[in-house]
């Protein structure tokens, strides 16, 4: 069997099912300055965040109700469970506004994956995750140098105390790579990979549902049974993707707080 025959035997027919692929993440610009669908989604969700928080806290009540109550629950969660818990009440209050904004912005850019007519997670493209990671990297290093001084900060980061000095030849390069290279890299990859995987899974289930339910057009009405199963799977994964969107926003914000806490306190 020739190679051409093998390729022909596995190729997808022109009218057959075409699963989602990496092309899902590329959009051409249709406005000046490189503005495409993803940029518009980012601007839209940024505007929605500003509008929601503006409406929620425009006339704050002593006893919050409705939208104010919902937003105070979210901001209180970031303040108590991330800022105070990880950094401490005294230092954590300084970073609560940033961590709160980070959490809700990442969540907004994640949740677009399950909003009808949007159906694309903005954080599945590497640009924004890199911005979050670079901001965290600059912030925790700046705060570490500011609170400890450049020398003590580098010494505490690269030369952990209590280790026999010959081991520093092994430990110091590992600490350098871990602290100054892997931290921003892992922040980006964790968020990016989860959003890409979630989008592809949802695209697979929903596109398969459509294809299977329309199988009767080709005289294969029995495929509708599998289409129902695919649809139920799509609904289940939609709820799961909503959970992942919240969880990834929480993890990114939590790790940012952990890195900040580590930079503020010298190693003992």
Steps between C-alpha positions, in 0.01 A plus 500: 500500500645834401521802729240682288258212550553509878436874515189464287366224726525713816407840361169658600244519219414854387148473645600294803557593862789741554603517869624824660873562464767759563351725231228582756747735671592717202290796390577752229491871580205686350563842660809723522767439767465125468156487659331163450228298668715413802595864561134598483415228753767635734372855466142383545571310821711786634207732442263252666724482807513880527124522457420225753730637771387855428136403540567282804689763699346818360279544806634256760264407781597415858304177460590384148238351275483366148800577282688678778462195723626270223802718426586544867491124538749462215731778613477379860602152387815633333578718800452237770594177323793627291639834623458449876551124496815492288670838549359597838252764606751785533686461171215330317273805514747692283468246222130418533388749228749356251422137584126569482532666160723215380254232614193655339679595180636148448157357584331730248744400225451132585122496524458618140553136404146410608306821428268449200608682184844564651616140557871573503726534806716808455765345726545212256732730304841554655506881497293567812645217714845642424386846613365356829821304560733790417300728731526244782872450430577873511281553806643229725860577405449873548334450838773258607777745412306790656433323831833318543750679278655359183783311668298330776219420255733328253685327783178366650369393159816333372675386819246343736632494858585182686661318207866384500690738272616236246134430420452856382670402175195280439227689686569855378454427125181309583369789711585748225316302233207431731455854632592718205417284197250226580258705706375724218526214250285262707245774568456550126494133404255394772238758406555476126489119480181471704317756289615344172403151612160612624419684178598204283297255709189717486548556128537127445180409688282773355619454141460123532148552635403707197655253258341194661154655537504594131607152394151429370577719201740233381258221578656419838221589741643269770785748557250730673516265801872564531432869445285508812782342700747748357270788593470378860879478514525854362267632771698322771830636371351850480440495876846349549654777289327761716661339804839498327463869410451590867765257622768626262432862598531397865821300448671777304407761762597268785844426353558871441426557869731213599787649300431841653498357851830323438665816369389716793646278769873412509601137526593387848 
